[in-house]
Structures are given as C-alpha cells and as structure tokens.
Amino acid sequence: MQHRSVAVILNLGGSALDWGALSEVPRSRVVRAEFAGGERAACVAATLEHECPPGELAVALRRWAAGRGWSVTVAPLESPR
C-alpha cells in the first residue's frame, strides 16, 4: 500500500535545504516541494510517497533532518476516495 505524507522541514542555519538535499530523503520519494526562505531561515513543504507507515517515516525523517541541523514535522495525507 502506498502512503502519502507532507513533511515540513525548517532550516535555521543548518546544511543547505534545496532539491539536492531532498534527493537524500530516507524511505520515501519526493513528488512535490515548495521552498520558502528569508535571511535567517529556509523551509520546504514536501509531499512524499512511501511504503512504510507514517509513524516510521516520521522517525526516519527526524533522524535524517537532525543530522543536517534541521527540524521536521510529518503529517499523513488522506487517501483519495
């Protein structure tokens, strides 16, 4: 079963947050991303497809993001009816 979730990643001085960085997202595939940035912070809202349950994805993403100096939150998206 394929799942879809949105991950919001916040960078306050960590590694660069760009398409190259998103290519390394664990346990999922990025299907859409919207970036925003200012002088001191950058963020991305990324729609992800993944096979694992959303809770497992959140754990993997938090580890991945923490290693780069970022914060992340993950929310599952409802399946189309």
C-alpha positions as CSV (number, residue, x, y, z in Angstrom):
1,M,0.0,0.0,0.0
2,Q,1.3,3.4,-1.0
3,H,1.1,6.2,1.6
4,R,1.4,10.0,1.0
5,S,2.5,12.5,3.7
6,V,3.6,16.1,3.8
7,A,6.9,16.9,5.6
8,V,7.7,20.4,6.6
9,I,11.4,20.9,7.1
10,L,12.8,24.0,8.8
11,N,16.4,25.1,8.4
12,L,17.8,27.7,10.9
13,G,21.5,27.7,9.9
14,G,22.0,24.0,9.1
15,S,23.0,22.5,5.8
16,A,21.6,23.9,2.6
17,L,18.0,23.0,2.1
18,D,17.4,22.5,-1.7
19,W,16.5,19.9,-4.3
20,G,19.8,18.2,-3.9
21,A,19.3,17.7,-0.2
22,L,15.8,16.4,-0.8
23,S,17.2,13.7,-3.1
24,E,18.5,12.1,0.0
25,V,15.2,11.9,1.9
26,P,15.0,8.4,3.5
27,R,12.3,5.8,3.0
28,S,10.3,8.0,0.6
29,R,10.1,9.7,-2.8
30,V,9.5,13.5,-3.1
31,V,6.6,14.1,-5.5
32,R,6.3,17.9,-4.9
33,A,8.1,20.5,-2.9
34,E,7.6,24.2,-2.2
35,F,10.5,26.2,-0.9
36,A,10.5,29.5,1.1
37,G,13.4,31.4,2.6
38,G,14.5,34.6,4.2
39,E,17.7,36.0,5.5
40,R,18.0,33.6,8.5
41,A,15.7,30.7,7.8
42,A,14.5,28.4,5.0
43,C,11.8,25.8,4.8
44,V,10.2,23.4,2.5
45,A,6.9,21.6,2.4
46,A,7.5,18.3,0.6
47,T,4.8,15.8,-0.5
48,L,6.2,12.3,-0.1
49,E,5.2,8.9,-1.3
50,H,6.3,6.0,0.9
51,E,5.6,2.3,1.7
52,C,6.2,2.4,5.4
53,P,3.6,3.6,7.9
54,P,3.6,7.4,8.5
55,G,5.0,7.0,12.1
56,E,8.0,5.1,10.8
57,L,8.6,7.7,8.1
58,A,8.5,10.5,10.8
59,V,11.2,8.7,12.9
60,A,13.4,8.2,9.8
61,L,13.0,11.8,8.7
62,R,13.7,13.3,12.1
63,R,17.0,11.4,12.3
64,W,17.9,12.4,8.8
65,A,17.0,16.1,9.4
66,A,18.7,16.3,12.8
67,G,22.0,15.2,11.2
68,R,21.8,18.3,8.9
69,G,20.7,20.8,11.6
70,W,17.1,20.9,10.6
71,S,13.7,20.3,12.3
72,V,10.9,18.4,10.6
73,T,7.3,17.5,11.2
74,V,5.3,15.0,9.2
75,A,1.5,14.7,8.6
76,P,-0.2,11.9,6.7
77,L,-2.4,12.9,3.7
78,E,-5.8,11.3,3.3
79,S,-6.1,8.8,0.5
80,P,-8.4,9.9,-2.3
81,R,-11.9,8.3,-2.0
